[in-house]
Amino acid sequence: MLPSISLAQEIGLAVLLVVAIVSFTGLRHLRGDDRFPHAQPAAESLPMIPSQRGSAGHPMESVELTEAEKQAFAGLVRTIPLH
């Protein structure tokens, strides 16, 4: 026991020390949990992303392009290097 502080302060210090140790242990567990291998996502689809509904989806999901916009997009696609 420390002679210069009261019993309530000693109890508060002990509680603070326990909370600090538990917090440190929990953070260390969260950061260094490399003991288990991470699951590889499936190549065909991801469960958290909904599948595409196709071109006949909601009308707000499609945009009609003008002929100039179509030509500009085609020119942009031609600049993409395909390896």
Secondary structure per residue as TSV (DSSP state, phi and psi in degrees):
chain	resnum	aa	ss	phi	psi
A	1	M	-	360.0	142.8
A	2	L	-	-88.0	128.4
A	3	P	T	-74.8	-18.4
A	4	S	T	-93.4	-5.1
A	5	I	S	-122.4	157.1
A	6	S	-	-78.1	170.7
A	7	L	H	-63.8	-39.3
A	8	A	H	-63.7	-38.8
A	9	Q	H	-67.6	-37.4
A	10	E	H	-64.9	-41.4
A	11	I	H	-64.8	-43.6
A	12	G	H	-61.4	-39.7
A	13	L	H	-65.3	-40.6
A	14	A	H	-65.8	-42.1
A	15	V	H	-64.1	-43.1
A	16	L	H	-61.0	-40.8
A	17	L	H	-64.4	-42.5
A	18	V	H	-64.6	-43.2
A	19	V	H	-63.1	-40.2
A	20	A	H	-64.1	-42.1
A	21	I	H	-66.4	-43.6
A	22	V	H	-64.0	-42.0
A	23	S	H	-63.5	-45.3
A	24	F	H	-61.3	-43.2
A	25	T	H	-64.8	-41.6
A	26	G	H	-65.5	-43.6
A	27	L	H	-64.2	-39.5
A	28	R	H	-64.8	-37.6
A	29	H	H	-65.2	-41.6
A	30	L	H	-67.3	-40.0
A	31	R	H	-78.7	-35.7
A	32	G	T	-111.5	37.4
A	33	D	-	-89.5	56.7
A	34	D	-	-96.2	11.8
A	35	R	S	-73.1	-24.5
A	36	F	S	-107.2	136.7
A	37	P	-	-68.5	144.3
A	38	H	-	-81.3	140.5
A	39	A	-	-71.0	138.5
A	40	Q	-	-84.5	133.8
A	41	P	-	-68.2	150.6
A	42	A	-	-68.5	142.3
A	43	A	S	-74.0	-31.0
A	44	E	S	-79.8	-34.6
A	45	S	-	-160.7	159.3
A	46	L	-	-110.1	133.3
A	47	P	T	-68.0	-24.3
A	48	M	T	-86.3	-10.0
A	49	I	S	-106.8	123.1
A	50	P	-	-66.5	149.9
A	51	S	-	-71.3	155.7
A	52	Q	-	-72.1	145.1
A	53	R	-	-92.8	-1.5
A	54	G	-	93.4	-178.5
A	55	S	T	-75.1	-14.5
A	56	A	T	-96.1	36.7
A	57	G	S	-80.3	-153.3
A	58	H	-	-64.1	141.4
A	59	P	G	-62.4	-24.4
A	60	M	G	-76.2	-8.7
A	61	E	G	-94.1	2.4
A	62	S	-	-130.8	152.1
A	63	V	-	-132.4	132.5
A	64	E	-	-83.3	127.6
A	65	L	-	-97.7	147.5
A	66	T	-	-77.2	168.3
A	67	E	H	-62.3	-39.4
A	68	A	H	-63.9	-39.1
A	69	E	H	-67.8	-38.0
A	70	K	H	-63.2	-42.7
A	71	Q	H	-67.0	-39.7
A	72	A	H	-64.5	-40.3
A	73	F	H	-66.6	-40.8
A	74	A	H	-63.0	-40.0
A	75	G	H	-64.6	-37.0
A	76	L	H	-67.5	-40.0
A	77	V	H	-65.7	-35.9
A	78	R	H	-66.0	-22.3
A	79	T	T	-81.6	-12.1
A	80	I	S	-75.3	122.9
A	81	P	-	-72.6	127.8
A	82	L	-	-106.9	120.5
A	83	H	-	-102.1	360.0
